Amino acid sequence: MAQPLVKKDDDRDDEAEYSPFMGIEKGAVLQEARVFNDPQLDARRCSQVITKLLYLLNQGETFTKTEATEVFFAVTKLFQSKDMGLRRMVYLMIKEISPSADEVIIVTSSLMKDMNSKIDMYRANAIRVLCRITDGTLLAQIERYLKQAIVDKNPIVASAALVSGIHLLQTNPEIVKRWSNEVQESVQSRAAFVQFHALGLLHQIRQNDRLAVSKLVSSLTRGAVRSPLAQCLLIRYTSQVICESGNNTQSGDRPFYDFLESCLRHKSEMVIFEAARAITELNGVTSRELNPAITVLQLFLSSSKPVLRFAAVRTLNKVAMIHPTSVTNCNIDMESLISDQNRSIATLAITTLLKTGNESSVDRLMKQITNFMSDIADEFKIVVVEAIRSLCQKFPLKYRSLMNFLSNILREEGGFEYKKAIVDSIVILIREIPDAKETGLLHLCEFIEDCEFTYLSTQILHFLGIEGPKTSDPSKYIRFIYNRVHLENATVRAGAVSTLAKFGAAVDELKPRIFVLLRRCLFDSDDEVRDRATLYLNTLGGDGSVVETDKAVKDFLFGPFDIPLVNLETGLKNYEPSEEAFDIDSVPKEVKSQPLAEKKASGKKPTGLGAPPSGPPSTADAYQRALSSIPEFANFGNLFKSSAPVELTEAETEYAVNVVKHIFDRHVVFQYNCTNTIPEQLLEHVIVIVDNSEADEFSEAFSKPLKSLPYDSPGQIFVAFEKPEGVPTLGKFSNVLKFIVREVDPTTGEAEDDGVEDEYQLEDLEIVSADYTLKVGVSNFRNAWESMGPDFERVDEYGLGPRESLAEAVNTVINLLGLQPCEGTEVVPPNSRSHTCLLSGVFIGNIKVLVRLSFGLDGPKDVAMKLTVRSEDETVSDAIHEIVASG
């Protein structure tokens, strides 16, 4: 029996909430379940035991097959009780246990009897349980009863049948689709829930027929729907039809929009909000169409109900990202919400104001936000910080007040993610607003004086080493940096030593002072700090040795580190100490994505070279050696790039084929990795016929077929094409797998003598622009950009058209170019209207290339992009622009 619920002392808030189920065990509850077999049933006690069983099931407790069967048969005996409360618990228990097909028969007769009972509660619950546990065979037998229940006068019974239909549509769609007439009749019901469930089921029945959905919406928008819940559903279906039919509002779509606008005058607040939200989310919505929705949402801002205020300000926050001027009229109302007791509402109000405010309102907003920040959690503070960063990018002349605000909150208490968001914002503003550099660097220096996060301290020191020497007075940062050597842990001290050395290498006037400080670091207690100090002194000439050239020093300290750290780590881990020193040139510079073959479910064997070993030698080296061992490919030169395997067949088909594209300077080699998945077949003389009619600039040079392909034994077919030298030639290839099939005796494993010629159509294959670029990162993009120089820089602007989001546009261009994103710029901050992405890599011919992409929203959904390319060859810069222009 459950323990009696005791009242908790209101003054003892620190105690855990009391649970009547605390400490119950499955074994004890199963023993208690024996009460189901008593001749005189105690309905109250039986209900308590079922409650415990349901609690265990919902907590993730599993019952063995035997335990579940025993509980099920014991529960079925409770049908003899006339207690309505107990009967409802029985229904719940049967649904949760989900008996097997042979056990369902035991309870079917009782449920069918209840389904025809005079007690509506029995009928409704019996329908729900029957539809949950029965298969298609029994469902056909009770279909007549279900149709009658859909149009039943009792709304509880009708709703139960409709909800069951929604669930059954996933498993037995053909049966449910035959109920359309009855469901259509229920849509006219006066009961709110019946109309709601009927509309939901009717839409799901017709959802794959766009014309039928359009007709349904057209008929119901004339005023047949009374239920507010059903009206909300109808609004969603209407906006879906408008979206699918395009942005034209001159003909067929206009009545639907008028319906949405008329719902703004509905008596139900729920319907009004749903209509306003739907209008704001329409594609290509104009300011004139937005105004009625904005007006309604503005009224909700002053509502006494927190849920309405929250819904309104959240919707306006989203609208402000695309139509900030349309939300400006609501600013006065939103300013009053900054002091709202609900911190979520206040945060949304502030971030919306920051998006819609003008330059003259910045100072006033900063004063209001200052008092507000101490009252909200870190997760809300991060949202505010990101909004302030966007505001500063929008109004760069206001950088002083905004930077001071960020500096002040940086010194307040807060968690790591919150402090990191502030530091990241200051760093971005320093990079994008030149006038803010010295102010921002001083703020960061002041922060590391009291910073408790090692990661942030080292990142700030690294950034200081890059930007500090470029300021008008670099010496003022030395004190802050050297203090870290005395007052911090070993990791930060080592970072401070590196930063000091960077100042010494970049600013000649500071070298003597830096030498003195570095010599003091030679007596540090940590090995790495001492080693770094020794290394930098030797490099800079501070130990009295011959000084290396200035260029060599700067290359060592500031030069781009173009080897991915992941690849370097792998190479060092696998290096075996020997007389031969570790060769850093042997570390691959390409960032390899995980091959598709490795993403398959475990158990599927790798298909030859399609899944080379993960450790060294690298994937590229493995492909290079494998291709060099084939005489016909020996004179193709060095392999530039090998793609990830591209699947040419669907999963679980008779033959599994994927292809790896190997790019050489004058050739392209297609390596088809084939697997025969039929045990009763042996394939012989296997070849891939490649049609290059859509790739005119390619000419087939060589084909290496496969003599035999037994069951589950991977094999490779190679087809080579010539192409213009050093040119990123594109093309589309169609592929047909041809072979001779010989049947295999499953008992003896021997193949028949005679074979039959057959072929298998494969998916098309494309050579795309990204196949001619290698992903090679740089550790410091700005230094790499400046060292590359503007000699072969090419700049142009492009319109990318309508996009779902700024992030989608960024990812599309990155995938098109096939270059490596740098410094995490591939991630677009939420709610951003502009973004800069930095890419680096190597173009075919081993020519380094750097790309700066500047994105911005031009209108509601249209994205504009400025593309700046620098490379070692002007033809490569032009080629990158041609890729984007044609892509």
ZAMARGU-4260 file (C-alpha; in steps of 0.2 Angstrom, whole numbers, plus 5000, padded with zeros to 4 digits):
<rodrens>
0) 5000/5000/5000 | 5006/5018/4996 | 5011/5028/5012 | 4999/5042/5017 | 5004/5058/5009
5) 5011/5070/5023 | 5010/5089/5022 | 5027/5097/5019 | 5032/5111/5030 | 5032/5127/5020
10) 5047/5134/5029 | 5058/5119/5025 | 5060/5123/5006 | 5077/5115/5005 | 5070/5097/5008
15) 5066/5086/4993 | 5048/5085/4987 | 5039/5070/4995 | 5034/5056/4983 | 5021/5042/4989
20) 5031/5031/4977 | 5048/5033/4985 | 5057/5017/4987 | 5045/5005/4979 | 5052/4990/4971
25) 5046/4980/4956 | 5047/4963/4966 | 5036/4970/4980 | 5023/4977/4968 | 5022/4961/4958
30) 5018/4952/4975 | 5005/4965/4979 | 4997/4962/4961 | 4991/4945/4968 | 4976/4955/4975
35) 4969/4955/4957 | 4965/4936/4960 | 4955/4938/4977 | 4937/4932/4976 | 4931/4948/4984
40) 4940/4962/4974 | 4945/4978/4984 | 4943/4991/4970 | 4953/5004/4980 | 4968/4993/4984
45) 4968/4986/4966 | 4968/5004/4959 | 4983/5008/4970 | 4993/4993/4964 | 4989/4997/4946
50) 4995/5015/4949 | 5012/5008/4956 | 5014/4997/4941 | 5011/5011/4929 | 5023/5022/4939
55) 5037/5008/4937 | 5033/5007/4918 | 5035/5026/4916 | 5051/5026/4926 | 5059/5015/4913
60) 5057/4998/4923 | 5056/4983/4912 | 5046/4968/4915 | 5051/4951/4908 | 5040/4941/4896
65) 5034/4930/4910 | 5031/4945/4922 | 5021/4955/4909 | 5011/4940/4905 | 5006/4936/4923
70) 5002/4954/4926 | 4991/4955/4910 | 4981/4939/4914 | 4978/4945/4932 | 4972/4962/4926
75) 4960/4955/4914 | 4951/4947/4929 | 4947/4964/4935 | 4934/4966/4921 | 4922/4958/4933
80) 4922/4973/4944 | 4908/4986/4942 | 4919/5000/4949 | 4921/5013/4936 | 4937/5020/4943
85) 4945/5003/4943 | 4939/5000/4925 | 4948/5016/4919 | 4964/5010/4927 | 4962/4993/4919
90) 4961/5001/4902 | 4977/5011/4905 | 4986/4996/4911 | 4982/4985/4896 | 4988/4999/4884
95) 5004/5001/4894 | 5008/4982/4894 | 5004/4981/4875 | 5000/4962/4875 | 5007/4951/4861
100) 4995/4945/4847 | 4991/4928/4856 | 4987/4937/4872 | 4976/4950/4864 | 4962/4937/4861
105) 4959/4935/4879 | 4954/4953/4882 | 4946/4956/4865 | 4929/4950/4869 | 4928/4960/4885
110) 4933/4976/4876 | 4921/4973/4862 | 4907/4971/4875 | 4912/4987/4883 | 4913/4996/4866
115) 4894/4992/4864 | 4890/4996/4882 | 4877/5009/4887 | 4890/5018/4898 | 4899/5031/4887
120) 4915/5031/4898 | 4917/5012/4894 | 4914/5014/4876 | 4926/5028/4874 | 4940/5019/4883
125) 4937/5002/4875 | 4939/5010/4858 | 4955/5018/4863 | 4962/5002/4870 | 4956/4991/4855
130) 4964/5002/4842 | 4980/5002/4852 | 4982/4983/4854 | 4974/4976/4839 | 4981/4972/4821
135) 4973/4975/4804 | 4963/4958/4804 | 4953/4962/4820 | 4952/4981/4815 | 4943/4976/4799
140) 4930/4967/4810 | 4927/4982/4821 | 4927/4995/4808 | 4908/4996/4807 | 4908/5000/4826
145) 4922/5013/4824 | 4912/5022/4810 | 4897/5023/4821 | 4907/5030/4835 | 4914/5044/4825
150) 4897/5051/4822 | 4891/5047/4840 | 4881/5060/4849 | 4892/5058/4864 | 4907/5069/4861
155) 4918/5059/4872 | 4915/5043/4862 | 4917/5053/4845 | 4933/5060/4850 | 4940/5043/4856
160) 4936/5036/4839 | 4944/5051/4830 | 4960/5051/4840 | 4961/5032/4838 | 4960/5035/4819
165) 4974/5047/4820 | 4985/5034/4827 | 4979/5020/4816 | 4983/5031/4800 | 5001/5027/4803
170) 4999/5008/4803 | 4983/5005/4793 | 4980/5020/4782 | 4969/5011/4769 | 4956/5007/4782
175) 4956/5024/4790 | 4954/5032/4773 | 4938/5024/4771 | 4931/5034/4785 | 4932/5050/4776
180) 4913/5053/4775 | 4910/5050/4793 | 4925/5061/4798 | 4918/5075/4786 | 4902/5074/4795
185) 4911/5076/4812 | 4919/5092/4806 | 4902/5100/4807 | 4900/5094/4826 | 4895/5107/4839
190) 4907/5099/4851 | 4924/5109/4852 | 4935/5094/4854 | 4926/5083/4841 | 4928/5096/4828
195) 4946/5099/4833 | 4950/5080/4831 | 4940/5078/4816 | 4949/5092/4807 | 4966/5085/4812
200) 4961/5067/4805 | 4953/5074/4789 | 4969/5084/4785 | 4980/5069/4788 | 4970/5058/4777
205) 4972/5071/4763 | 4989/5078/4767 | 4997/5070/4752 | 4985/5078/4740 | 4988/5096/4738
210) 4972/5100/4728 | 4962/5090/4741 | 4970/5100/4755 | 4967/5117/4746 | 4948/5112/4743
215) 4947/5108/4762 | 4954/5124/4767 | 4943/5134/4754 | 4927/5125/4761 | 4931/5128/4779
220) 4936/5146/4778 | 4919/5151/4774 | 4914/5150/4793 | 4910/5132/4796 | 4922/5130/4811
225) 4917/5135/4828 | 4929/5127/4839 | 4944/5139/4844 | 4956/5124/4844 | 4949/5119/4826
230) 4951/5137/4821 | 4969/5137/4826 | 4972/5121/4816 | 4963/5128/4801 | 4974/5144/4802
235) 4990/5133/4801 | 4983/5123/4786 | 4979/5139/4777 | 4996/5147/4780 | 5003/5130/4773
240) 4992/5131/4757 | 4998/5149/4755 | 5016/5145/4757 | 5015/5130/4745 | 5006/5140/4731
245) 5019/5154/4731 | 5019/5172/4735 | 5006/5178/4722 | 4992/5187/4732 | 4983/5193/4717
250) 4971/5179/4713 | 4968/5162/4722 | 4979/5165/4738 | 4970/5182/4742 | 4954/5175/4750
255) 4965/5164/4761 | 4975/5179/4767 | 4958/5188/4770 | 4953/5173/4781 | 4969/5175/4791
260) 4966/5194/4793 | 4948/5191/4798 | 4954/5179/4812 | 4963/5194/4820 | 4945/5199/4825
265) 4940/5183/4833 | 4934/5182/4851 | 4946/5169/4856 | 4964/5176/4861 | 4971/5159/4856
270) 4964/5161/4838 | 4969/5179/4837 | 4987/5175/4841 | 4988/5160/4829 | 4982/5171/4815
275) 4995/5185/4819 | 5009/5173/4820 | 5004/5165/4804 | 5004/5182/4795 | 5021/5186/4801
280) 5028/5170/4795 | 5021/5171/4777 | 5034/5171/4764 | 5036/5188/4755 | 5024/5197/4767
285) 5023/5215/4764 | 5023/5229/4777 | 5005/5233/4773 | 5000/5215/4776 | 5010/5215/4792
290) 5002/5230/4800 | 4986/5222/4806 | 4995/5208/4815 | 5008/5220/4823 | 4994/5230/4829
295) 4986/5215/4838 | 5002/5209/4845 | 5005/5227/4852 | 4989/5226/4861 | 4994/5209/4869
300) 5010/5217/4875 | 4999/5227/4888 | 4989/5211/4893 | 4987/5206/4911 | 4991/5188/4906
305) 5009/5184/4906 | 5007/5170/4893 | 5000/5183/4880 | 5014/5195/4884 | 5027/5182/4881
310) 5019/5175/4865 | 5017/5193/4858 | 5035/5199/4862 | 5043/5182/4856 | 5034/5184/4839
315) 5039/5202/4838 | 5056/5197/4842 | 5056/5186/4826 | 5048/5199/4815 | 5061/5212/4820
320) 5075/5201/4812 | 5067/5203/4795 | 5056/5219/4797 | 5063/5229/4810 | 5055/5245/4805
325) 5037/5237/4806 | 5040/5234/4825 | 5047/5251/4829 | 5029/5257/4834 | 5029/5244/4848
330) 5045/5251/4856 | 5036/5261/4869 | 5026/5246/4875 | 5041/5235/4875 | 5051/5247/4885
335) 5038/5245/4899 | 5041/5226/4898 | 5060/5228/4903 | 5054/5228/4921 | 5042/5214/4919
340) 5042/5201/4933 | 5044/5187/4920 | 5062/5188/4916 | 5059/5178/4899 | 5047/5192/4894
345) 5060/5206/4899 | 5074/5198/4890 | 5064/5196/4874 | 5059/5214/4875 | 5076/5220/4877
350) 5083/5210/4863 | 5069/5216/4852 | 5072/5234/4856 | 5091/5232/4852 | 5086/5226/4835
355) 5073/5240/4831 | 5081/5254/4841 | 5090/5269/4832 | 5106/5277/4836 | 5099/5290/4847
360) 5091/5277/4858 | 5106/5267/4862 | 5112/5277/4877 | 5094/5276/4885 | 5093/5257/4882
365) 5110/5254/4890 | 5105/5263/4906 | 5089/5252/4907 | 5098/5236/4903 | 5112/5240/4916
370) 5099/5238/4930 | 5091/5223/4922 | 5106/5212/4920 | 5109/5207/4938 | 5091/5200/4939
375) 5092/5187/4925 | 5101/5170/4923 | 5116/5168/4912 | 5107/5160/4898 | 5097/5176/4896
380) 5112/5187/4898 | 5120/5178/4884 | 5106/5183/4872 | 5107/5201/4878 | 5126/5201/4875
385) 5124/5194/4857 | 5110/5207/4854 | 5122/5221/4860 | 5136/5215/4848 | 5124/5216/4833
390) 5119/5233/4839 | 5137/5239/4839 | 5140/5232/4822 | 5125/5241/4816 | 5130/5258/4824
395) 5149/5258/4825 | 5150/5276/4831 | 5142/5270/4847 | 5156/5258/4851 | 5162/5267/4866
400) 5146/5266/4876 | 5143/5248/4871 | 5161/5243/4874 | 5160/5251/4891 | 5144/5241/4895
405) 5152/5225/4890 | 5167/5229/4900 | 5157/5232/4915 | 5147/5216/4915 | 5163/5207/4911
410) 5169/5211/4928 | 5153/5205/4937 | 5149/5188/4943 | 5145/5175/4930 | 5148/5157/4922
415) 5160/5152/4909 | 5148/5153/4894 | 5142/5170/4899 | 5160/5177/4901 | 5165/5168/4885
420) 5151/5176/4875 | 5156/5194/4881 | 5175/5191/4877 | 5170/5184/4860 | 5159/5199/4857
425) 5173/5211/4862 | 5185/5202/4850 | 5173/5203/4836 | 5171/5221/4838 | 5189/5225/4839
430) 5192/5216/4822 | 5177/5224/4814 | 5179/5242/4821 | 5197/5248/4820 | 5193/5263/4832
435) 5188/5251/4845 | 5204/5241/4845 | 5214/5250/4859 | 5199/5252/4870 | 5194/5234/4868
440) 5211/5227/4872 | 5213/5237/4888 | 5196/5230/4893 | 5202/5213/4890 | 5218/5216/4899
445) 5209/5222/4914 | 5198/5207/4914 | 5212/5194/4914 | 5218/5202/4930 | 5204/5194/4939
450) 5199/5180/4927 | 5196/5163/4935 | 5194/5154/4919 | 5210/5147/4912 | 5204/5145/4894
455) 5198/5163/4893 | 5214/5169/4900 | 5225/5160/4887 | 5213/5165/4873 | 5214/5183/4878
460) 5233/5182/4879 | 5234/5174/4862 | 5223/5188/4854 | 5234/5201/4863 | 5249/5194/4855
465) 5241/5196/4838 | 5233/5213/4840 | 5243/5222/4853 | 5259/5225/4843 | 5249/5234/4830
470) 5243/5247/4842 | 5250/5265/4843 | 5258/5261/4861 | 5261/5242/4863 | 5271/5245/4879
475) 5256/5248/4889 | 5250/5230/4888 | 5267/5222/4894 | 5263/5225/4912 | 5246/5216/4911
480) 5254/5201/4902 | 5269/5199/4913 | 5258/5200/4929 | 5251/5183/4922 | 5268/5175/4924
485) 5268/5178/4942 | 5250/5177/4947 | 5242/5162/4937 | 5243/5144/4935 | 5256/5135/4923
490) 5245/5135/4908 | 5242/5154/4908 | 5260/5157/4913 | 5266/5148/4897 | 5253/5158/4887
495) 5260/5174/4894 | 5278/5169/4889 | 5272/5166/4871 | 5263/5183/4870 | 5278/5192/4877
500) 5289/5184/4864 | 5277/5190/4850 | 5278/5208/4856 | 5297/5206/4856 | 5297/5200/4838
505) 5285/5213/4831 | 5291/5229/4841 | 5310/5232/4840 | 5309/5245/4854 | 5302/5233/4866
510) 5315/5219/4863 | 5327/5224/4877 | 5313/5224/4890 | 5306/5208/4883 | 5323/5199/4885
515) 5324/5204/4903 | 5307/5197/4907 | 5310/5181/4897 | 5326/5178/4907 | 5316/5179/4923
520) 5305/5166/4917 | 5319/5154/4915 | 5318/5151/4934 | 5299/5147/4934 | 5294/5131/4943
525) 5285/5124/4928 | 5295/5114/4914 | 5284/5121/4899 | 5286/5139/4905 | 5305/5137/4906
530) 5306/5128/4889 | 5296/5142/4881 | 5306/5155/4888 | 5322/5146/4883 | 5315/5143/4865
535) 5310/5161/4863 | 5326/5169/4869 | 5336/5158/4857 | 5325/5162/4843 | 5325/5181/4847
540) 5344/5181/4850 | 5341/5186/4869 | 5354/5173/4875 | 5369/5181/4866 | 5368/5170/4851
545) 5368/5175/4833 | 5351/5183/4829 | 5341/5175/4815 | 5333/5186/4802 | 5318/5196/4806
550) 5308/5187/4793 | 5312/5170/4800 | 5307/5176/4818 | 5291/5183/4812 | 5287/5167/4802
555) 5290/5156/4817 | 5280/5167/4829 | 5266/5174/4818 | 5266/5163/4802 | 5251/5153/4798
560) 5251/5135/4805 | 5243/5127/4790 | 5243/5109/4797 | 5226/5104/4805 | 5229/5100/4824
565) 5219/5084/4823 | 5231/5078/4809 | 5246/5083/4819 | 5240/5075/4835 | 5237/5059/4825
570) 5254/5059/4817 | 5263/5062/4834 | 5253/5048/4843 | 5258/5036/4830 | 5276/5041/4828
575) 5288/5028/4835 | 5304/5035/4842 | 5319/5031/4831 | 5335/5038/4824 | 5325/5047/4811
580) 5316/5063/4817 | 5298/5066/4816 | 5295/5074/4799 | 5281/5087/4800 | 5280/5088/4781
585) 5273/5070/4782 | 5257/5076/4791 | 5243/5078/4778 | 5236/5096/4777 | 5219/5091/4771
590) 5204/5090/4784 | 5196/5073/4779 | 5178/5072/4782 | 5171/5055/4788 | 5169/5043/4773
595) 5151/5038/4770 | 5156/5020/4771 | 5161/5023/4789 | 5144/5030/4793 | 5135/5014/4788
600) 5128/5003/4802 | 5141/4992/4810 | 5142/4975/4803 | 5143/4980/4785 | 5161/4976/4779
605) 5172/4990/4771 | 5172/4990/4752 | 5190/4989/4748 | 5199/5006/4747 | 5182/5014/4751
610) 5186/5012/4769 | 5205/5013/4771 | 5213/5011/4788 | 5210/5026/4800 | 5228/5028/4807
615) 5244/5032/4797 | 5248/5030/4783 | 5234/5043/4780 | 5219/5040/4768 | 5227/5051/4755
620) 5244/5041/4756 | 5234/5024/4756 | 5225/5029/4740 | 5241/5036/4732 | 5251/5019/4735
625) 5236/5009/4729 | 5234/5019/4713 | 5253/5019/4710 | 5253/5000/4711 | 5243/5000/4695
630) 5254/5002/4680 | 5242/5012/4670 | 5241/5025/4683 | 5259/5026/4687 | 5263/5040/4676
635) 5248/5051/4681 | 5259/5060/4694 | 5255/5065/4712 | 5237/5063/4718 | 5230/5080/4722
640) 5214/5074/4731 | 5203/5059/4734 | 5184/5062/4738 | 5174/5053/4752 | 5165/5038/4745
645) 5149/5043/4735 | 5135/5030/4736 | 5128/5025/4719 | 5115/5012/4725 | 5102/5012/4738
650) 5104/5003/4755 | 5099/4985/4755 | 5100/4982/4736 | 5107/4967/4727 | 5123/4976/4724
655) 5132/4989/4734 | 5142/5001/4724 | 5151/5017/4729 | 5164/5028/4720 | 5179/5038/4726
660) 5185/5052/4714 | 5204/5053/4713 | 5209/5070/4706 | 5226/5072/4696 | 5232/5087/4687
665) 5228/5080/4670 | 5217/5065/4674 | 5202/5059/4685 | 5201/5041/4691 | 5184/5034/4696
670) 5186/5020/4709 | 5170/5009/4710 | 5170/4999/4726 | 5158/4985/4723 | 5150/4972/4734
675) 5139/4957/4729 | 5126/4954/4743 | 5117/4939/4735 | 5124/4923/4742 | 5117/4912/4727
680) 5126/4922/4714 | 5144/4924/4707 | 5148/4939/4696 | 5161/4938/4683 | 5168/4951/4670
685) 5162/4965/4680 | 5164/4982/4672 | 5156/4999/4674 | 5151/5008/4657 | 5153/5026/4660
690) 5144/5038/4648 | 5152/5056/4647 | 5140/5064/4635 | 5137/5077/4648 | 5155/5079/4651
695) 5162/5084/4634 | 5179/5090/4640 | 5183/5073/4647 | 5189/5058/4637 | 5190/5040/4643
700) 5208/5035/4644 | 5208/5017/4653 | 5196/5005/4661 | 5201/4991/4673 | 5187/4978/4675
705) 5185/4965/4689 | 5187/4947/4684 | 5176/4940/4698 | 5165/4946/4712 | 5160/4932/4724
710) 5147/4935/4738 | 5152/4948/4751 | 5169/4950/4744 | 5173/4968/4740 | 5181/4972/4723
715) 5187/4988/4714 | 5184/4993/4696 | 5194/5008/4689 | 5189/5020/4675 | 5201/5034/4671
720) 5197/5050/4661 | 5209/5063/4653 | 5205/5082/4656 | 5213/5099/4652 | 5228/5101/4663
725) 5226/5111/4679 | 5208/5117/4675 | 5193/5114/4686 | 5183/5104/4673 | 5166/5100/4678
730) 5154/5086/4671 | 5141/5073/4674 | 5143/5055/4671 | 5130/5041/4670 | 5135/5023/4675
735) 5129/5006/4671 | 5136/4990/4680 | 5138/4976/4668 | 5142/4958/4672 | 5139/4939/4669
740) 5129/4931/4682 | 5132/4912/4687 | 5121/4904/4699 | 5129/4896/4715 | 5123/4880/4723
745) 5120/4884/4741 | 5124/4867/4747 | 5141/4864/4738 | 5146/4882/4735 | 5150/4878/4717
750) 5145/4890/4703 | 5136/4883/4687 | 5145/4883/4671 | 5133/4894/4661 | 5131/4912/4665
755) 5119/4925/4659 | 5123/4943/4654 | 5115/4956/4665 | 5117/4975/4669 | 5112/4986/4684
760) 5108/5005/4683 | 5119/5015/4695 | 5116/5033/4701 | 5124/5047/4691 | 5140/5054/4696
765) 5146/5072/4695 | 5163/5081/4696 | 5160/5097/4705 | 5170/5113/4709 | 5174/5107/4727
770) 5183/5092/4720 | 5197/5103/4714 | 5200/5111/4731 | 5208/5105/4747 | 5203/5109/4765
775) 5219/5116/4773 | 5216/5127/4788 | 5227/5142/4794 | 5230/5146/4813 | 5229/5165/4810
780) 5219/5170/4796 | 5223/5188/4797 | 5241/5186/4796 | 5240/5174/4782 | 5228/5186/4773
785) 5241/5200/4775 | 5256/5190/4770 | 5247/5184/4754 | 5245/5202/4749 | 5233/5211/4738
790) 5242/5208/4721 | 5230/5194/4715 | 5215/5200/4725 | 5198/5199/4716 | 5182/5206/4724
795) 5164/5205/4718 | 5146/5205/4725 | 5133/5192/4721 | 5114/5190/4725 | 5111/5172/4732
800) 5092/5174/4730 | 5079/5169/4744 | 5086/5158/4757 | 5078/5149/4772 | 5091/5158/4784
805) 5108/5166/4784 | 5116/5150/4790 | 5109/5140/4776 | 5117/5152/4763 | 5134/5151/4772
810) 5134/5132/4772 | 5129/5132/4754 | 5144/5143/4748 | 5156/5133/4760 | 5150/5116/4752
815) 5151/5124/4734 | 5169/5130/4736 | 5175/5115/4747 | 5187/5125/4757 | 5191/5125/4776
820) 5182/5137/4787 | 5193/5146/4799 | 5192/5152/4817 | 5174/5145/4819 | 5167/5157/4806
825) 5156/5144/4798 | 5144/5146/4813 | 5131/5160/4811 | 5126/5168/4828 | 5107/5167/4831
830) 5096/5181/4824 | 5111/5188/4814 | 5107/5199/4799 | 5125/5199/4793 | 5140/5187/4795
835) 5158/5186/4789 | 5165/5169/4785 | 5184/5165/4782 | 5190/5151/4771 | 5207/5144/4767
840) 5213/5130/4756 | 5224/5124/4741 | 5218/5124/4723 | 5223/5111/4711 | 5241/5114/4706
845) 5245/5117/4725 | 5241/5135/4724 | 5236/5143/4741 | 5219/5152/4742 | 5211/5163/4755
850) 5193/5168/4754 | 5183/5181/4764 | 5164/5180/4763 | 5153/5194/4769 | 5134/5190/4770
855) 5119/5201/4773 | 5101/5200/4772 | 5094/5210/4758 | 5075/5211/4761 | 5065/5198/4770
860) 5074/5182/4764 | 5086/5187/4750 | 5104/5185/4754 | 5118/5196/4746 | 5136/5191/4747
865) 5153/5200/4745 | 5167/5188/4739 | 5185/5193/4742 | 5198/5181/4736 | 5217/5181/4738
870) 5229/5168/4730 | 5246/5165/4724 | 5239/5165/4706 | 5227/5177/4698 | 5219/5164/4688
875) 5214/5154/4704 | 5206/5170/4711 | 5196/5172/4695 | 5192/5153/4695 | 5185/5155/4713
880) 5173/5169/4707 | 5168/5159/4692 | 5163/5144/4703 | 5152/5155/4713 | 5145/5164/4698
885) 5140/5148/4690 | 5135/5139/4705
</rodrens>
